[in-house]
Amino acid sequence: MELAERIHAFVQLGEKIKNLTSEEFENLTWRVENNNSWFTPDHTKLALNGLASFLERSALEAWVEEYEINDELAPKEIGVLMAGNIPAVGFHDLLAVLITGHKAAVKLSSSDTILIKWLVNELIQIEDRFASLISFEEMLKAKDAYIATGSDNSARYFNYYFGKYPSIIRKNRTSIATLKGDETVDDFVRLGNDIFQYYGLGCRNVSKLFIPNKQILQSMLDAMDGFQILSSNHKYINNYDYNKSIYLINGEDHLDNGFLILKESTDLVSPISVVYFELYDDLDTLKSHLKIIEDKIQCVLSSNAWFNESIPFGQAQCPKLDDYADGVDTVQFLLELK
């Protein structure tokens, strides 16, 4: 297949996603949620909408225009170990492998088996030549290169087994928000989306706030009352109840609105239902601190993107095709394989 043909097939996949009937959507989301109860129909819809925006012809063509993709090169077989924290989170890696003309050998997370396989099946129905370019495997041995996403612990395992091959190995990352004290109710609502979408399970979800004073925290909690619906998910509320009980038993200071806990901590990654906060004295000190820990941060968010190199509140889960995980250009990596 030539690049133009691959792009056309993915555009058609995007159209399929956008034109799902109610019956098709309900059947798909039922199977997705049955496999992983964190993946509610609303969150599957959110993920599918994001993929559909990736697969717009204009977006795909603008993305690949930045690279020299040579269809004459022999394809390599790329082992792709996917995460499963949010629905279809590994699709971008699959897209990058296929759009550059390589073959994808995929090991799925047990938490996200349904949606990725559905997307691949639909893609093959659109363009059957992809059938020979995609495989699902349990053991990814002796591939030409690897892309693996996991935790800091699993990264050590990946490095041990795949370190002798060209590889991208991703570790734990999280996202933070910087506040300056003049945020509005609307700002806090948008920030709430960055915290609560996918129940906070994604690396682009905000798990830590840097704030100038504690007085703004109550206003933030009050503004987020509309996210009370989170309590209807038993897994989320069980996490909330557990974390609250631990803090109460240990006598640890925290703020709480019935479904979200705010706790002061120097840690970056908070438990589900908890967001950590840390006070800063001045912006120069904060910028210096964030520079030191930048390899642990996926996104920095602020109201209207006022903070240096941040994105606006409400946009954490709206990445573009060239917003690469861990800041590593996956497409360039794939194109440089010998």
Solvent accessible surface area in square Angstrom, and as a share of the most:
residue,aa,sasa,rsa
1,M,59,0.26
2,E,108,0.49
3,L,36,0.18
4,A,69,0.53
5,E,69,0.31
6,R,7,0.03
7,I,9,0.05
8,H,91,0.40
9,A,3,0.02
10,F,0,0.00
11,V,16,0.09
12,Q,71,0.31
13,L,0,0.00
14,G,1,0.01
15,E,69,0.31
16,K,60,0.25
17,I,11,0.05
18,K,98,0.42
19,N,100,0.51
20,L,31,0.15
21,T,76,0.44
22,S,85,0.55
23,E,139,0.62
24,E,67,0.30
25,F,47,0.19
26,E,112,0.50
27,N,84,0.43
28,L,2,0.01
29,T,5,0.03
30,W,163,0.57
31,R,85,0.31
32,V,3,0.02
33,E,61,0.27
34,N,109,0.56
35,N,59,0.30
36,N,19,0.10
37,S,40,0.26
38,W,32,0.11
39,F,5,0.02
40,T,21,0.12
41,P,50,0.31
42,D,107,0.56
43,H,24,0.11
44,T,0,0.00
45,K,106,0.45
46,L,60,0.30
47,A,9,0.07
48,L,4,0.02
49,N,82,0.42
50,G,33,0.32
51,L,13,0.06
52,A,7,0.05
53,S,64,0.41
54,F,23,0.10
55,L,3,0.01
56,E,72,0.32
57,R,95,0.35
58,S,86,0.55
59,A,34,0.26
60,L,0,0.00
61,E,77,0.34
62,A,59,0.46
63,W,12,0.04
64,V,12,0.07
65,E,137,0.61
66,E,137,0.61
67,Y,33,0.12
68,E,164,0.74
69,I,27,0.13
70,N,74,0.38
71,D,60,0.31
72,E,155,0.69
73,L,109,0.54
74,A,79,0.61
75,P,66,0.42
76,K,49,0.21
77,E,58,0.26
78,I,0,0.00
79,G,0,0.00
80,V,0,0.00
81,L,17,0.09
82,M,14,0.06
83,A,21,0.17
84,G,13,0.13
85,N,50,0.25
86,I,22,0.11
87,P,5,0.03
88,A,4,0.03
89,V,53,0.31
90,G,4,0.04
91,F,1,0.01
92,H,31,0.14
93,D,10,0.05
94,L,1,0.00
95,L,0,0.00
96,A,0,0.00
97,V,0,0.00
98,L,0,0.00
99,I,0,0.00
100,T,10,0.06
101,G,23,0.22
102,H,16,0.07
103,K,77,0.33
104,A,1,0.01
105,A,0,0.00
106,V,0,0.00
107,K,63,0.27
108,L,27,0.13
109,S,26,0.17
110,S,95,0.61
111,S,41,0.26
112,D,4,0.02
113,T,34,0.20
114,I,42,0.21
115,L,0,0.00
116,I,1,0.00
117,K,98,0.41
118,W,30,0.10
119,L,1,0.01
120,V,6,0.04
121,N,74,0.38
122,E,22,0.10
123,L,1,0.01
124,I,45,0.23
125,Q,127,0.56
126,I,62,0.32
127,E,31,0.14
128,D,102,0.53
129,R,111,0.40
130,F,0,0.00
131,A,53,0.41
132,S,89,0.57
133,L,31,0.15
134,I,16,0.08
135,S,42,0.27
136,F,75,0.31
137,E,49,0.22
138,E,132,0.59
139,M,132,0.59
140,L,12,0.06
141,K,141,0.60
142,A,84,0.65
143,K,19,0.08
144,D,67,0.35
145,A,0,0.00
146,Y,1,0.00
147,I,0,0.00
148,A,0,0.00
149,T,38,0.22
150,G,25,0.24
151,S,43,0.28
152,D,39,0.20
153,N,102,0.52
154,S,32,0.21
155,A,1,0.00
156,R,155,0.56
157,Y,120,0.45
158,F,16,0.07
159,N,72,0.37
160,Y,174,0.66
161,Y,112,0.43
162,F,18,0.07
163,G,46,0.45
164,K,166,0.70
165,Y,59,0.23
166,P,65,0.41
167,S,37,0.24
168,I,11,0.06
169,I,35,0.18
170,R,12,0.04
171,K,106,0.45
172,N,64,0.33
173,R,52,0.19
174,T,7,0.04
175,S,0,0.00
176,I,0,0.00
177,A,0,0.00
178,T,0,0.00
179,L,0,0.00
180,K,91,0.39
181,G,32,0.31
182,D,96,0.50
183,E,20,0.09
184,T,77,0.44
185,V,99,0.57
186,D,88,0.45
187,D,9,0.05
188,F,6,0.03
189,V,57,0.33
190,R,99,0.36
191,L,0,0.00
192,G,0,0.00
193,N,48,0.25
194,D,2,0.01
195,I,7,0.04
196,F,8,0.03
197,Q,41,0.18
198,Y,14,0.05
199,Y,18,0.07
200,G,32,0.31
201,L,44,0.22
202,G,8,0.08
203,C,47,0.28
204,R,33,0.12
205,N,3,0.01
206,V,4,0.02
207,S,13,0.09
208,K,1,0.00
209,L,0,0.00
210,F,2,0.01
211,I,0,0.00
212,P,43,0.27
213,N,54,0.28
214,K,95,0.40
215,Q,142,0.63
216,I,19,0.10
217,L,1,0.00
218,Q,91,0.40
219,S,62,0.40
220,M,1,0.00
221,L,1,0.00
222,D,83,0.43
223,A,17,0.14
224,M,0,0.00
225,D,87,0.45
226,G,71,0.69
227,F,33,0.14
228,Q,91,0.40
229,I,131,0.67
230,L,13,0.07
231,S,33,0.22
232,S,93,0.60
233,N,17,0.09
234,H,115,0.51
235,K,63,0.27
236,Y,2,0.01
237,I,36,0.18
238,N,86,0.44
239,N,47,0.24
240,Y,12,0.05
241,D,73,0.38
242,Y,139,0.53
243,N,13,0.06
244,K,66,0.28
245,S,44,0.29
246,I,60,0.31
247,Y,16,0.06
248,L,108,0.54
249,I,141,0.72
250,N,91,0.46
251,G,62,0.60
252,E,61,0.27
253,D,131,0.68
254,H,44,0.20
255,L,62,0.31
256,D,46,0.24
257,N,35,0.18
258,G,35,0.33
259,F,0,0.00
260,L,1,0.00
261,I,0,0.00
262,L,0,0.00
263,K,31,0.13
264,E,80,0.36
265,S,21,0.13
266,T,110,0.64
267,D,81,0.42
268,L,28,0.14
269,V,94,0.54
270,S,17,0.11
271,P,52,0.33
272,I,40,0.20
273,S,8,0.05
274,V,5,0.03
275,V,3,0.01
276,Y,23,0.09
277,F,11,0.04
278,E,34,0.15
279,L,74,0.37
280,Y,27,0.10
281,D,140,0.73
282,D,66,0.34
283,L,71,0.35
284,D,106,0.55
285,T,77,0.45
286,L,3,0.01
287,K,84,0.35
288,S,66,0.43
289,H,64,0.29
290,L,13,0.07
291,K,131,0.55
292,I,136,0.69
293,I,32,0.16
294,E,88,0.39
295,D,90,0.46
296,K,76,0.32
297,I,13,0.07
298,Q,30,0.13
299,C,13,0.08
300,V,26,0.15
301,L,0,0.00
302,S,0,0.00
303,S,9,0.06
304,N,123,0.63
305,A,38,0.29
306,W,66,0.23
307,F,11,0.04
308,N,87,0.45
309,E,159,0.71
310,S,16,0.10
311,I,55,0.28
312,P,52,0.33
313,F,5,0.02
314,G,18,0.17
315,Q,82,0.36
316,A,0,0.00
317,Q,26,0.12
318,C,76,0.45
319,P,40,0.25
320,K,143,0.60
321,L,9,0.05
322,D,88,0.46
323,D,65,0.34
324,Y,23,0.09
325,A,34,0.27
326,D,26,0.14
327,G,66,0.64
328,V,63,0.36
329,D,48,0.25
330,T,1,0.00
331,V,1,0.01
332,Q,70,0.31
333,F,36,0.15
334,L,1,0.00
335,L,33,0.17
336,E,102,0.46
337,L,25,0.12
338,K,204,0.86
